[in-house]
Amino acid sequence: MLKGITNHMFCHVMKSRGANALRHLDDVSKRAVEANKELLMKILADNADTEYGKKYGFDQIKSIEDYKKNVPFSTYDDYSPYIERMIKNDEEGLITNYPIMHYALSSGSVGVPKHIPVSRYTLDTYSQYGANIAFGVMDEYYRNTTGKSFEDGYCLNTLEAPPMVTENGVTKGAISGTVLRPLADMLKNFMTSPAAVIFPEEDMDMKYLKLRFALQERKVTSMVSAFMTGLVDLMTYLEAHWEELCDDIEKGVIGEDVRVSDEMREVLSAGLKPDKARADELRAEFKAGFDTPIVPRIWPSMQWLAAIGTGGFAQYTLKMRQYTGKNMPYTYLNYAASEALMAVARRTGEESFVLLPDGCFYEFVPVDAEDENTTYTIDQVEKGKDYEIIITNLSGFYRYRIKDVIRVTGFYNESPMVTFLYRKNQMLSIAGEKTNEEAVRWSIGKFQDETGVLLRDFSVYADTESKPGRYVVLMEPDKDIDADKLPEYRDVIERLLSEANPSFGSKVRNGVLGRTKLCITQQETYMLYRDLMIMKGVSQNQLKPVRVIDTPMKEKFFFKLLENEAE
């Protein structure tokens, strides 16, 4: 079946699947309230005879109100003993009757990996709405703006999914890897990276290899990454290593200093040929510098980019725009967690996501609620209000607190549109001031507007050893900044944090909190941290920005890589 597959055929199939995904989303969102209720009742009926279902009387639940009364909120710890039995003893029917096909790895607050069960039905949701939706969104965008679809071509995709299995032989790691692994032989017709790089079986210099194969291909038309950080890191590496990459393209080799085994080097080199013409094309553009967008200069056919780039990743979207230019259409993919794919971007550039009525059953707790046990359903939420989101997924988690706070920004048909605001357990509160990630992001955005300093990344640390306690803000600027300006910048960020959270400002003025300290990290500190985590076995799809330095390991790492500071 795979013989004869071409790039054109692959792109055609993906566009068709994307169009089908959009039609399905449009249809189900028109009856979102009823569809979400139907999903809950199906989940309860299908899992009534599981241990968990018997414990909470699933077979007696006839309504959403019954469900709320009979079944308590839950966290991962409630399922951990069941999951251990599922993995070690291969037991079934504990928390779900749905076949578990995979375990997503999610690092906990102390770095201990959690094994999140992923059922066949959850994988179906990812297949339906995952990569497909990006193709549908971009196909629709180009048809609406140009009258025809985007051109066929190759995709620079940062995906890497090393093969891993649990004790009972079930795959684990990135969900995207499990979804795509059956297509491994076909991916060469679309992705620039060979299968050995997409599904690596050894430690290799992944940034070099992804760029080495992408740069030799002239007709790259899209860039895709789970998170925007993956693409920015590649571009950062490219700025530093373009000369050796060009030399290797000219020679048709994998560089001698590249970290890769001899056996794998032979596998990767098999299809390479010397290409002096392409190397010269690239050198000319790189020598012209990176002050103007480099991506359309080295890949003139580039047409779109897909990556999660909102919320905590917005800073990286600003940086990526320097590489691609402001006019390239972006889609921000989805709002997801290891436990579920919950919402997707319906249009290019849209920073709000359409909640998937057939992806989970949703409940919402208003952030200002006095009684956290009172939850609302999707027909009861209000535009402009903030909620903690509670999910019942397709893989055995019921009324599960993922500890995300979202804002309802509007509705797409009957389905709420949401944006992620912050994690409840990522709040700073030294003296009861309760500063959340949204407040910090707003302050950083305003800081950049006022000072003209673009930041690659930033974090906040609660320094409770100082008396009184104080906030320490760490920034990695895009370019070197004048050390004499640091006291001024410290005052700016403290003022902005005070505006974002008046309680913080009041406590600083009254001396309950100490003056804010500003620290400048060395260049590429945050990229180095991500590289370190990947070396320790963390999937790049789990590497979210470090907004709060909340563990001793993070504290030790970041504070050892400071360039300058202002008290």
C-alpha positions in Angstrom: 0.0 0.0 0.0 2.9 2.4 0.8 4.6 1.9 -2.5 4.3 4.7 -4.9 3.2 7.3 -2.2 4.4 10.7 -3.2 4.7 14.0 -1.5 1.7 15.3 -3.4 -0.4 12.2 -2.4 0.6 12.6 1.2 -0.3 16.3 1.3 -3.6 15.6 -0.5 -4.6 13.0 2.0 -3.7 15.3 4.9 -5.7 18.2 3.5 -8.7 16.0 3.0 -8.4 14.7 6.6 -8.1 18.3 7.8 -11.2 19.4 5.9 -13.1 16.4 7.5 -11.8 17.4 11.0 -13.1 20.9 10.5 -16.5 19.7 9.3 -16.8 17.4 12.3 -15.8 20.1 14.7 -18.3 22.5 13.1 -21.1 19.9 13.3 -20.5 18.7 16.9 -20.0 22.3 18.2 -23.5 23.1 17.0 -24.9 20.6 19.5 -22.0 20.8 22.1 -24.2 20.8 25.2 -26.0 17.6 24.3 -22.9 16.0 22.9 -21.0 16.6 26.1 -23.7 15.1 28.2 -24.0 12.1 25.9 -20.3 11.6 26.2 -20.4 11.5 30.0 -23.3 9.0 30.0 -21.5 6.8 27.6 -18.3 6.9 29.6 -20.2 6.0 32.8 -22.2 3.1 31.2 -19.1 1.7 29.5 -17.1 1.7 32.7 -19.7 0.9 35.3 -18.2 -2.6 36.1 -14.7 -1.4 36.6 -13.3 -1.3 40.2 -13.6 2.5 40.2 -17.1 2.4 38.6 -18.3 0.0 41.3 -16.8 2.1 44.0 -18.7 5.2 43.0 -21.9 3.5 41.7 -21.6 4.5 38.0 -24.6 2.2 37.2 -26.8 4.3 39.5 -25.9 7.7 37.9 -28.7 8.9 35.6 -27.8 12.6 35.3 -25.0 15.2 35.5 -26.2 16.1 39.0 -26.1 12.5 40.1 -22.5 12.3 38.8 -21.5 15.4 40.8 -23.0 14.0 44.0 -21.7 10.5 43.7 -18.2 11.0 42.3 -15.6 13.1 44.1 -12.9 15.3 42.5 -9.7 13.4 41.9 -6.0 13.9 41.3 -3.3 11.6 39.9 -2.7 10.2 43.3 -6.2 8.7 43.3 -5.3 6.6 40.3 -1.6 5.9 40.9 -2.3 2.5 42.7 -4.5 1.4 39.9 -2.0 2.4 37.3 0.8 0.6 39.1 -1.3 -2.6 38.9 -2.1 -2.0 35.2 1.6 -1.7 34.4 3.1 -4.3 36.7 0.3 -7.0 36.6 -1.3 -6.2 33.3 -4.6 -5.9 35.1 -7.7 -4.6 33.2 -11.0 -3.2 34.3 -9.6 -1.1 37.1 -10.4 2.5 36.1 -11.5 1.9 32.5 -12.7 -0.8 30.2 -11.3 1.0 27.2 -8.1 -0.6 25.8 -5.0 1.2 27.1 -2.7 1.6 24.1 -0.1 4.0 25.5 1.1 5.8 28.6 2.0 9.5 28.3 4.8 10.6 30.6 4.2 13.7 32.6 6.8 15.0 34.9 5.5 15.8 38.4 6.4 18.7 40.5 9.5 16.9 41.9 10.4 15.4 38.5 9.0 12.0 39.2 7.3 10.8 35.9 3.6 10.1 36.0 2.3 7.5 33.7 -1.0 8.8 32.3 -3.1 6.0 30.6 -4.1 6.7 27.0 -6.9 4.7 25.7 -7.7 3.9 22.0 -10.5 6.5 22.1 -8.1 9.2 23.4 -5.7 8.3 20.5 -8.7 8.5 18.1 -9.3 12.1 19.4 -5.7 13.0 18.7 -5.9 11.4 15.3 -9.1 13.3 14.5 -8.0 16.7 15.9 -4.2 16.6 16.2 -2.1 17.2 13.1 -5.2 17.0 10.9 -6.7 20.2 12.2 -3.6 22.2 11.3 -3.9 21.1 7.6 -7.6 21.9 7.6 -7.1 25.3 9.1 -4.3 26.2 6.7 -6.0 24.8 3.6 -9.1 26.9 4.5 -6.9 30.0 5.1 -5.2 29.8 1.7 -8.4 29.0 -0.1 -10.1 32.0 1.5 -7.2 34.4 0.8 -5.8 33.2 -2.5 -8.5 31.0 -4.0 -6.4 27.9 -3.8 -4.8 25.6 -1.3 -1.2 25.9 -0.1 1.5 24.3 -2.2 2.6 20.8 -1.6 6.1 20.4 0.0 8.0 19.1 2.9 7.7 19.8 6.6 10.4 20.6 9.1 8.9 18.9 12.1 10.7 18.9 15.5 9.0 15.7 16.6 11.2 13.1 18.2 9.7 10.1 19.8 12.2 7.5 21.1 10.8 4.1 21.4 10.0 3.3 25.1 7.7 0.6 26.7 6.4 -0.1 30.1 7.0 -3.3 32.0 4.0 -4.9 30.3 5.2 -3.9 26.8 2.9 -0.9 26.3 4.4 2.1 24.6 5.1 5.2 26.6 6.3 8.7 25.9 4.9 11.4 23.6 1.4 10.7 22.4 2.3 12.1 19.0 4.9 9.5 18.5 2.4 6.7 19.1 0.0 8.2 16.7 2.6 8.6 13.9 4.7 5.5 14.4 2.4 3.3 12.2 3.1 5.9 9.4 6.9 5.7 9.8 7.6 4.4 6.4 5.3 7.0 4.8 6.7 10.1 6.7 9.7 10.3 4.4 7.3 11.6 1.8 6.5 14.6 3.9 8.9 15.3 6.8 12.4 16.5 6.2 13.8 14.3 9.0 14.3 10.6 8.3 12.6 8.0 10.5 15.8 7.4 12.4 15.7 11.0 13.6 11.9 11.1 14.2 12.1 7.9 16.2 15.6 7.9 17.6 17.0 4.8 19.3 20.1 6.4 20.6 21.4 9.7 22.0 22.3 12.0 19.0 22.8 15.6 18.2 19.2 16.2 17.3 19.3 19.9 16.5 22.1 19.3 14.0 20.4 16.4 12.4 17.0 18.0 12.0 18.6 21.1 10.4 21.0 19.0 8.3 18.2 17.2 6.5 15.9 20.2 6.4 18.4 22.6 4.9 19.3 20.3 2.1 15.7 20.3 1.0 14.7 23.4 -1.0 11.0 23.0 -1.0 10.2 23.1 2.7 6.7 24.6 2.9 5.8 24.2 6.6 7.3 24.1 10.1 5.7 22.2 12.9 6.5 21.7 16.6 4.6 20.7 19.6 5.7 23.9 21.3 7.2 27.1 19.8 10.3 26.6 21.9 11.3 23.7 19.7 11.5 25.9 16.6 13.2 28.8 18.3 15.8 26.5 19.7 16.5 25.2 16.2 16.9 28.7 14.8 19.2 29.7 17.7 21.3 26.6 16.9 21.3 27.6 13.2 22.7 31.0 13.9 25.6 29.5 15.7 26.3 26.5 13.4 25.3 27.4 9.9 28.9 27.3 8.6 29.5 23.6 9.5 26.0 22.7 8.3 26.7 24.3 4.9 30.1 22.6 4.7 28.5 19.2 5.4 25.8 19.8 2.8 28.4 20.6 0.2 30.3 17.4 1.0 27.2 15.3 1.4 28.2 14.0 4.9 27.2 14.0 8.5 29.9 16.0 10.2 32.7 14.1 12.0 32.2 16.0 15.2 28.4 15.3 15.3 27.3 13.2 18.3 26.1 9.9 16.6 27.3 6.3 16.6 29.2 4.9 13.7 26.4 2.6 12.9 23.8 5.3 12.9 26.0 7.6 10.9 26.1 5.0 8.2 22.3 4.7 8.2 21.8 8.5 8.1 24.4 9.0 5.4 23.0 6.4 3.0 20.9 8.8 1.0 23.2 11.9 1.2 24.9 13.4 -1.9 27.2 16.3 -2.2 25.3 19.5 -3.1 27.6 22.5 -3.6 24.9 24.5 -5.3 22.6 24.3 -2.3 25.4 24.9 0.1 26.4 28.1 -1.8 22.7 29.3 -1.8 22.5 28.9 1.9 25.9 30.5 2.6 25.0 33.6 0.7 21.8 34.1 2.8 23.5 33.3 6.1 26.4 35.7 5.3 23.8 38.4 4.8 22.9 38.0 8.4 19.8 37.3 10.5 18.6 40.9 10.9 15.9 40.2 8.3 13.7 37.1 8.4 16.0 34.1 7.5 13.3 31.4 7.0 11.7 32.8 3.8 15.2 33.5 2.4 16.5 29.9 2.8 13.1 28.3 2.1 11.3 30.6 -0.4 8.4 28.1 -0.6 7.7 28.3 3.2 3.9 29.0 3.7 2.9 28.2 7.3 3.9 27.3 10.8 2.1 25.3 13.5 3.1 25.2 17.1 1.6 25.9 20.5 2.7 29.5 20.9 0.2 31.2 23.2 0.1 31.6 27.0 3.5 30.7 28.5 4.9 30.3 25.0 3.9 33.7 23.7 7.5 35.0 24.3 8.8 32.4 21.9 6.3 33.4 19.3 7.6 36.9 19.4 11.1 35.6 18.8 10.0 33.2 16.0 8.5 36.1 14.2 11.9 37.6 13.8 12.9 34.5 11.9 9.8 34.0 9.7 8.5 37.6 9.3 5.2 39.0 10.5 3.1 37.9 7.6 3.5 34.1 7.7 0.3 32.5 8.9 0.6 30.6 12.2 -1.8 28.2 13.8 -1.4 27.6 17.5 -2.7 24.0 17.3 -4.4 23.2 20.5 -4.9 23.3 24.3 -3.9 20.0 25.6 -2.4 18.1 28.6 -1.1 14.6 29.0 -4.6 13.6 30.1 -6.5 14.9 27.1 -6.7 17.0 24.0 -9.3 19.5 25.1 -9.5 22.3 22.6 -8.2 23.3 19.1 -7.4 26.4 17.2 -10.2 26.8 14.6 -8.5 29.6 12.5 -5.0 30.9 11.8 -3.6 33.3 14.4 -6.4 32.7 16.8 -5.2 32.6 20.4 -8.5 31.1 21.7 -9.3 27.5 21.3 -12.6 25.7 20.7 -13.5 23.2 23.4 -14.0 19.7 22.0 -17.4 18.5 23.1 -16.5 14.9 22.2 -13.0 15.0 23.7 -13.9 15.1 27.5 -16.7 15.9 29.8 -16.0 19.3 31.3 -16.9 21.0 34.5 -15.8 24.5 35.6 -15.1 26.0 39.0 -15.1 29.9 39.1 -11.8 31.1 40.4 -13.6 33.4 42.8 -16.0 30.8 44.0 -16.4 30.5 47.8 -17.6 26.9 47.4 -15.2 24.9 45.1 -17.6 22.0 45.1 -20.1 23.8 42.9 -19.2 23.3 39.2 -20.7 24.6 36.0 -21.1 22.8 32.7 -20.3 24.2 29.2 -23.8 25.7 28.9 -23.4 27.6 32.2 -20.0 29.3 31.7 -19.9 33.0 30.9 -17.7 35.0 28.5 -14.9 36.9 30.2 -14.9 34.7 33.3 -12.1 32.6 34.6 -12.5 29.0 35.8 -10.5 26.0 37.0 -11.3 23.3 34.5 -12.2 19.8 35.7 -12.2 16.9 33.1 -13.6 13.4 32.8 -11.5 11.9 30.0 -11.7 8.8 27.8 -8.9 7.0 29.6 -10.2 6.4 33.1 -9.9 9.8 34.9 -13.1 11.1 36.5 -13.7 14.7 37.7 -10.0 15.1 37.4 -8.3 18.3 38.5 -5.6 19.1 36.1 -5.1 22.4 38.0 -5.4 24.6 34.9 -7.2 27.9 35.0 -8.8 29.0 31.7 -10.7 32.1 30.6 -13.8 31.8 28.5 -13.3 34.3 25.6 -16.5 33.5 23.7 -18.3 30.7 21.9 -18.0 28.8 18.7 -21.6 27.7 18.0 -22.5 26.1 21.4 -18.9 25.3 22.4 -16.9 27.6 24.6 -13.7 29.2 23.4 -11.0 29.2 26.0 -7.5 30.5 26.6 -5.1 29.0 29.2 -4.2 31.4 31.9 -2.1 29.6 34.5 -1.5 26.5 36.6 -3.0 26.7 40.1 0.1 25.2 41.6 2.4 27.7 39.8 1.3 30.7 41.9 3.8 32.7 44.0 2.6 33.8 47.4 5.2 34.7 50.0 2.9 36.8 52.1 -0.6 36.1 50.8 -0.2 38.2 47.6 -1.0 35.4 45.2 0.7 36.3 42.0 -0.2 34.0 39.2 1.5 33.3 35.8 -0.9 35.5 33.9 0.1 38.5 36.0 3.8 37.8 35.4 3.3 37.4 31.7 1.4 40.6 31.4 4.2 42.4 33.3 6.9 41.0 31.1 4.9 42.0 28.0 4.6 45.6 29.2 8.2 45.6 30.3 9.3 44.8 26.7 7.0 47.5 25.3 8.4 50.1 27.7 12.1 49.3 27.5 12.4 47.9 24.0 14.2 44.9 25.4 13.1 41.6 23.8 13.4 38.7 26.1 14.1 35.1 25.0 12.7 33.8 28.3 12.0 34.7 32.0 11.2 33.2 35.3 10.3 34.3 38.8 11.6 32.9 42.1 10.2 33.4 45.6 13.2 34.2 47.8 12.0 33.3 51.3 15.5 33.3 52.7 15.7 37.1 52.5 14.1 39.0 55.3 11.5 40.1 54.3 10.9 37.7 51.5 11.1 39.1 47.9 10.6 38.2 44.3 13.6 37.5 42.1 12.9 38.0 38.4 15.3 36.2 36.0 15.5 37.4 32.4 17.4 36.2 29.3 17.5 39.1 26.9 17.7 38.6 23.2 20.8 40.7 23.0 23.4 42.0 25.6 22.1 45.0 27.6 23.8 47.8 29.4 24.5 46.8 33.0 24.0 50.5 34.1 20.4 50.1 33.0 19.6 47.2 35.3 18.5 49.3 38.4 16.1 51.2 36.1 14.8 47.9 34.6 14.4 46.4 38.1 12.2 49.4 39.0 10.1 49.0 35.8 9.4 45.3 36.4 8.5 45.8 40.0 6.1 48.7 39.1 4.5 46.5 36.5 4.1 43.5 38.8 2.5 45.9 41.2 0.0 47.0 38.6 -0.7 43.4 37.6 -1.2 42.4 41.2 -2.1 45.3 43.5 -1.7 43.1 46.6 2.0 42.5 45.6 2.5 46.3 45.2 0.9 47.1 48.5 3.0 44.6 50.3 6.2 45.9 48.8 5.3 49.5 49.7 4.5 48.5 53.3 7.7 46.5 53.7 5.9 43.1 54.0 7.8 42.1 50.9 11.3 43.2 50.1 12.3 45.1 46.9 12.4 43.0 43.8 15.7 41.7 42.6 16.4 41.5 38.8 18.9 38.9 37.5 20.1 38.6 33.9 21.0 35.0 32.8 23.7 34.1 30.4 22.7 33.7 26.7 21.0 30.3 25.8 20.5 29.4 29.5 16.9 28.3 29.0 17.8 26.3 25.9 20.6 24.6 27.8 18.0 23.7 30.5 15.7 22.1 28.0 18.7 20.2 26.5 19.6 18.9 29.9 16.0 17.8 30.6 16.0 15.9 27.3 19.3 14.2 28.1 17.6 13.1 31.4 14.8 11.4 29.4 12.1 14.1 29.5 10.2 14.3 26.2 10.5 17.6 24.5 6.7 17.6 24.3 6.6 17.9 28.1 9.1 20.8 28.2 7.0 23.8 29.1 8.6 27.1 30.0 10.0 27.5 33.5 8.0 30.3 34.7 8.4 29.6 38.4 11.6 28.3 39.8 10.1 26.0 42.3 12.5 23.1 42.9 16.0 22.9 44.3 17.3 21.6 41.0 15.9 24.5 39.0 17.2 26.9 41.6 20.7 25.5 41.5 20.8 25.4 37.7 19.5 28.9 36.9 21.3 30.8 39.7 24.6 29.3 38.6 24.2 30.9 35.1 23.7 34.5 36.0 25.4 37.2 34.0 24.4 40.3 36.1 21.9 41.4 38.7 20.3 44.5 40.3 19.2 44.5 44.0 
